[in-house]
Structure formats: structure tokens, C-alpha cells
Amino acid sequence: QAGTVFPIETKIENVGSAGVMDVAVMVTLPQGARYAPGTSRINHVQIGEPDAQGNALIWKIGDMPTSVSKTLAFELTSERTQTEQDEIVTTLRGVMESGQAYASKSYRLKLLKK
């Protein structure tokens, strides 16, 4: 339903054997979903607003040494009724300690309000 608020929380963790520097979290939104300004938090601490590029939001969250996890939380509002096909897609990008570019697989989350 239009106007529905979707609280989003995603755990980001480095389970690899090398640190990743300059990590950017990109969340692609479905049509009709909008970021609610002022709701971004990392580990329950408010952070700055994401950069917006079309329907994608990008948070720069710094370095991720091995075995470190961070929780990104934010809210979306819906401008229309969401369907079973609506989902957000999250990917991570950065630079490994070796200097090699890093990109994670895409993680998909359905937006369904019960």
C-alpha cells in the first residue's frame, strides 16, 4: 500500500582472508520505493545520507578488515502498493589490500508487508 514504511537492515561482513578498503554499499530500489531521509545508521549510529544514482543508493562505509561486520539500517517509503516481484538488490564494492578491485555477489531482498 502506498505510504507503507519498510525498515531495512542488512548485515555486512568480511568473511574473506583479506581486508577490503573504501567499501561502498549499493542498494538498488524497486520502482515506487523511496529512501526516507535521515534514517541511515551503521551499528545503530546515524550516518550521512547516501549518494543517489538513479534508483540506486550508495553508502561509503570505510574499510572492512577481516572478521569485521557492520549493520546498515535505513527506511524506505512506498509510493505505490508493492508486489511479490519488488525487491532491493545489495552489492558491495571496494579495493582489496592487494590493490585488486572487489565486488560482491548481489543479495536480493523481497519487499513484502505482512
C-alpha positions in Angstrom: 0.0 0.0 0.0 1.2 3.5 -0.8 2.8 5.2 2.2 4.0 2.0 3.8 7.3 2.3 5.6 9.8 -0.5 5.1 12.6 -0.7 7.8 15.6 -2.3 6.1 18.5 -3.8 8.0 21.4 -5.6 6.3 24.5 -7.1 7.9 27.7 -6.6 6.0 30.6 -8.7 7.0 34.0 -9.6 5.7 34.4 -13.4 5.9 37.3 -13.4 3.5 41.0 -13.7 4.2 41.9 -10.1 3.3 40.7 -6.7 4.2 38.7 -4.6 1.9 39.2 -0.8 1.8 36.9 2.0 0.7 33.8 -0.1 0.9 30.7 1.2 -0.9 27.3 -0.4 -0.3 25.0 -0.1 -3.3 21.3 -0.7 -2.8 19.1 -0.7 -5.9 15.5 0.1 -5.1 12.4 -1.1 -7.0 10.2 1.4 -8.8 8.0 3.2 -6.3 10.2 2.8 -3.3 11.9 5.9 -1.9 14.6 6.4 0.7 13.4 8.1 3.9 15.9 10.9 4.6 17.7 10.9 7.9 17.2 7.2 8.6 20.7 5.8 7.7 22.6 4.1 10.5 25.7 1.9 10.8 25.7 -0.2 14.0 22.9 1.9 15.4 24.8 5.2 14.9 23.4 7.8 12.5 25.5 8.4 9.4 25.3 10.7 6.4 22.9 10.4 3.6 23.7 8.0 0.7 24.6 9.2 -2.7 21.7 8.7 -5.1 22.3 7.5 -8.7 19.0 6.8 -10.4 17.2 4.2 -8.4 20.4 3.2 -6.5 21.6 4.4 -3.1 25.3 4.3 -2.3 26.8 4.5 1.2 30.6 4.7 1.7 31.3 2.8 4.9 35.1 2.8 5.1 37.4 -0.2 5.5 36.3 -3.7 6.4 39.2 -5.7 7.9 38.8 -9.5 8.0 36.2 -10.8 10.5 34.5 -7.4 10.9 30.8 -6.9 10.5 28.7 -3.8 10.3 24.9 -3.4 10.2 23.4 -0.9 7.8 19.9 0.2 8.6 17.6 2.6 6.8 13.9 3.1 5.9 12.1 3.2 2.6 8.6 4.5 1.9 6.4 3.2 -0.8 4.7 5.4 -3.4 2.5 2.5 -4.6 1.5 -0.9 -3.5 4.5 -3.3 -3.6 4.1 -6.6 -5.4 5.8 -10.0 -5.0 8.3 -9.0 -7.7 9.5 -5.9 -5.8 12.9 -6.4 -4.2 16.0 -4.5 -3.3 19.4 -5.6 -4.5 22.5 -5.0 -2.4 26.1 -5.2 -3.7 29.5 -4.2 -2.1 32.4 -2.7 -3.9 35.9 -1.8 -2.7 39.6 -2.4 -3.1 41.3 -5.4 -1.5 44.5 -5.0 0.4 46.4 -6.4 -2.6 45.1 -3.4 -4.7 42.7 -5.7 -6.7 39.1 -4.4 -7.2 36.5 -6.2 -5.1 32.8 -6.7 -6.0 30.4 -9.0 -4.0 27.7 -11.1 -5.5 24.2 -9.4 -5.5 22.0 -10.1 -2.5 18.2 -9.8 -3.1 15.5 -9.0 -0.6 11.8 -9.1 -1.3 9.7 -6.1 -0.1 6.6 -7.6 1.3 4.5 -6.1 4.0 2.5 -8.6 6.1 
